[in-house]
Amino acid sequence: MLSGTGRSRRRTASLRAGIVGLVVSAAAVALLVVLIDLEVTVQTLAGAEVVWLAATLLLAPAQVLLRSWRWQLILPAGASGHRPRVLRIAGALLVGQFANLVLPAKLGEPVRAYLVGIRERIPFARVLGSVLLERVIDLASLSLVAIAAAIVVGAPEWIVQGSGIVALVAAAAGVLLVASAIPRAMTIVARLLGHIGWMPRVVGVVTTFGEGAGGDTRRSLALAVVLSTVTWFFVGATFWLVGRSLGLEIEPAAALLIATVTTLGTAIPSAPANIGTFEAAAVVAARALGIPGAEALALGIVAHVVSTVPFAVAGATAAAWMSLSVRSVADEAIDRLERDAPEPEPTG
């Protein structure tokens, strides 16, 4: 375990990250308040038809299963020699999503990796490497879907170009991970910078991530990309249903584009649950497609609620069923990673 001083430093860093996120979220909310006619937004929200919103609840379980299946495809094998079953992964995935909503700095990712590693007896850092690969696949497929939707609806060029840049970066990162190029690159780094006191530990952590993300078959990776793409269509369907509930005439392709751009916007540091930044990204995307700002904000608010609350409830329920404290699990996960990471010896 880490010393009290080490854990205190980490909590201080987490607090600073949380403060930065709160400031960014507050700025996003302030801009929306200044630039949007909130009276019209409230009127739009008041006219929402509940039946369309209820339909969005049917999409949440499908998304959990798709994401769990995708993760299973790229997970290392457990002690039994087989990858964990999808339903066993789903609980950890939900707890991780819940942790992302209540903790700063996306700590839900190490939380779910730690839970699967413990339950399936897989080295934690290798599981976290699969999470990294999953995130890269998610980002690449999201960007490609955004490009396709932008072309279909004739979106502004900046959306197409921005999505293309993200897709290229994600694809390059994916190649490095799958080709296990990261461990080789870290060997070079160790040789060049091994004299720096903390560098061997960093090299060890990143190398283990790379080892956990490599070695998957092409078939598994291809299927993971397909599942990721299908998941984004479910997210787009959620935005389309929300638009229908608010009386907004949004084409399916336009709803898909708004959903993908909004999701990309949540990568910006923010308060837990992406408060403010989610709505701001939705407004930017929707207004680029000609939707008035007040209605766009209503769309963002409702889409945020239906995209968050079901997963928060399910994640909190899963954590309670497992008798877990997500804050404690997050601390244990970081402790485990720092303790287990190898310290490669730099060679001359």
N, C-alpha and C positions, 0 to 999 in steps of 0.2 A: 504494500500500500504506500501511497505518497505520504510524506511528512505533512504535519499540520501547516507548515510554512508553504510547501508546494501547493497544497490544496487552496490555501488562502490566496496565493498569487493567481491561481486559475480562476477563483471566484471573482477576484478583482477585475481580471481581464473580461470575464463574462459580463460583469456589471457594466464595464465600459462599453462593451458591444451592445448591451441592452439600452444604454443611454443614447448611443448613436442611433440605434433603431427608432427609439421614441422620438428623437429630434426629427428624423427623416419623416416619420409618419405624421408628426404634428405639422410639419411644413406642407406635406401633401394635403392634409385636411384643411389647413388654412387657405391654400390656393383654391381648393374646390369651393370653400365657403365664399371666397371673394369673387370668383369667376362664374359661379353657377347660380341661377335663379332657384333658390331652395324651395320657394313656394310652389313652383311648378313641379319640382321633384317630389314634394310631399303629395301633391294632387295626383301625380302619376302613380305613386306608391299606393295611395288610398284606393285606386281603381283596379288594383291587381286581382286577377281571377285565381282563386285558390286551387281550382281543379288542375290547372297547368302546373302549378308549383308542386302539387302532390305527385304529379307524374315524374318530377325530377328525382323523387325518393326511390323510384324503381331503378334508377341508373346507378345509384351508389353501390349496392352490393355487386353489380356486374363489374364496376371499376376495381373494387377490392380484389375480386377473384382474378381479373386480368393482370393486375399489378403483382399479385402473389405468384401467379403462374410464370410471369416474365422473370421475376426474381429467382424462382426455383431453377429456371433454365440455365442461369449463369452462376448459381451457388456452387462452391466446392462440395464434394461428397462428404458426408458425415462419417462418424466412427463405424457405422454399419456398412460403409462402402457405397451407399446410395445417397442421392440428394433428398433433402427433407420433403415430405408431402406438402402439397399446396395449402391444405387447411391448417397445418401446423405453422406454416409461415404467416398465414393471414393474421393470426392474433398478434404476433410481433410487429407486423406491418402496421396494424391499427394503433398499437401502443406508440410506435414511432411517429405516426402522423399526429397523434394527440400531443406528444412531446414537442413536435415542431410548432404546434399551436400555442403552447403555454410557456416554452422555454426559448431564450434567445439563441442566436447563432446556429440555427438548424441542428440542434443537438439531438433531434429525433433520429437522425441517420445513425450515429454511433449507438443510440439506445436500441434500435431494432437489430442492429448487427450483433450487439452484445447478447441480446436475448436469444437469438438463433444460435450463436456460437456456443452458449452455455447449454442450451437444450439439446443440440445436435452434436456436441463435442467436436466442433470445428474451430481451429485457431481463429481468435477474434479478428486479428488484422487481415486474415484472408477473407473473412466474411465481409469486412469493411471494404476490401478491394472489390468484391462483387457489387457492393452498393455503389462504389464510385463508377464502375463500368455501367451499371444500370442507369445512373444519372446521366452519363454521357450518351447512352442510347436514347434516353428520354429526350434529351436536348436536341439531338440530331433529328429524330423523327418529328419532334414538335416544330422545328425550323422548316423542315421539308413540307409538312402539312400547311404551315403558314404561307410558304411560297406558293404552293398550289392554290390555296384559297384566295390569296391576293391576286393572282393572275386571273382566276375565274371571275372575281367581282370587279376587276379593274381598279385595284387599290392604288394609292399614291406610291410613287417609285421608292420612297424612303423605306416603306415597309418591306418591299420585295428585296431591296439591297441589304437592309439590316438583317432580315431573316437569312439571307444567303450567307452573310458573313458569319453569323452564329452557327449555321449548318456546317460551314467549312471548318471552323475551329473545333466543333464537336466531332466531326468526322476524323480530323487529324488526331485528336486526343484518343478516339476509339481505336484507331490503327496502332497507336503507341501501346495502348493497354493490351489489346488482343495479341499483338506481336511480341509481348513481353519485352518490349524495348526499354521500359522504365528501369527494370533491374540492371540492365547493361549500362544505361545512362548514369545510374546512381554509382556504379562501380567507377566510372570516370570521374564523377564528382568527388568520390571518396579519395581518389588518388590526388586530385588537385587541391582539395580543401580539407583533407582529413586532419590537418594540424589545428583547425579551429575546434575548440573544446566541445561545443554542442553539435557540431556538424555530423559526427558519427551516428548520434541518436536520430537526427532528422533523416539521414540516409537510410538507416535501418527501417524506420517507419514507412517511408515512401517505397522502399524496395519491397517490403512485405505487402503493401497495397498492390503494387504491380504484379507480384506473384499471385495474389488472390484474384486479380482481374483477368489473368491470362489463362490459356490452356483450354478454352471452350471450343467445342466443335463449331464448324461453320453453320451446320444445320440449326443448332441451338441458338446461335447468335442471330441468324436470319429470322427464326421464329420469334425471338425476343423483340426484334425490330418491328415485325408485323403486329405483335400484341401491343406494343407501345403505340403504334400508329392507330390501331383500333381504339385504344383507350382515349386518345385525343378526340376521336370522333364522338365518343360518349360525352366528353367535356363540352364539345361544341353543341351537342344535342341539348345539354343542360342550359346553355346560354340561349338557344333557340326557344326552348320551352319557357324560360323566364321572359324573353321578349314577347312571346304570345300572351303570357299572363298580364303583361303591362300594356297590351294593345299596340305593340310596335311591330310594324311589318318588316321583319328581318328575314332575308333569304338564308337558307341553311348554310351556304358557303360563307356569307357575311358573318353569321353567328360563330362559325368555326374560326374565322380569322380574328374576330374580337376575342374569342376564348384563348387562342394561342398567343396573341400579343399581350393580353392581360397576364397570362401565365409567365411569359418572359419578363414582364415588368415586376413580378414578385421576387425576382432575383436581387432586386435592390434591397440593401439593408433596411429593415423596418422593425416596428414593434411586433411582438408575437401575433400570429394569425394574419400578418401582412395588412394590418389595419391602415387605411389611408392609401397605401401604395397600390393595393389591388384596385380600389375604386378609381384612382387617378389613371392607372394604365387602361382600365376599361373605358374611361371617358376619352382618352387620347385616341384609342383605336376606333371607338364608335363615331366620334366626331369626324375622323378621317374618312368615314364612309357616309357622311352626310346626316347622321343622327344628331338632333339638337342636344346641347350640353345637359340640360335639366333631365331629359329622358335618358340620356346616356348614363348619368349618375344614378338614376333609379335602377337602371339595368345592372350597373356595377354593384350597387348595394345588395340587391336581391340575389344576384348570382353569387356574391360572396357568402351570403347567409346559407343558401342551399348547398354551396360547395364546401362549407365548413362545419355547420352544426351537425349533420348526420355523422360525419367522420369523427368529430369531437366526442359525441355521445358514445359512438361505438368504441372509440379508443379508450375513453375513460372507463367504460364498462369492462373492456378487456383487461385494463390495468387493475381494476378492482377485483376481477375474477382471479387474476394471478397474484393478488395481494402485493402489488408493486407501487412504489413511489417513483415517478419518472425522474424526479430530481436526483434521488439516490442512485437510480440505475445509471443516469448520465454520469454521475461522479465515478461510479464503479467502472463504467465503460472506458472513460479517459484514463483512469488509474491502470486498468488492465492493458490498454494499448501502450502506455509509456513504460510499463514494467516488462511486457513481453517482447517489445520491439528489439531485434538484434542490433548489436553494435559492431558493424563490419570494421575490420582492421584495414586502414589505408595501406596500400602497397606503394613502394617507391618506384 
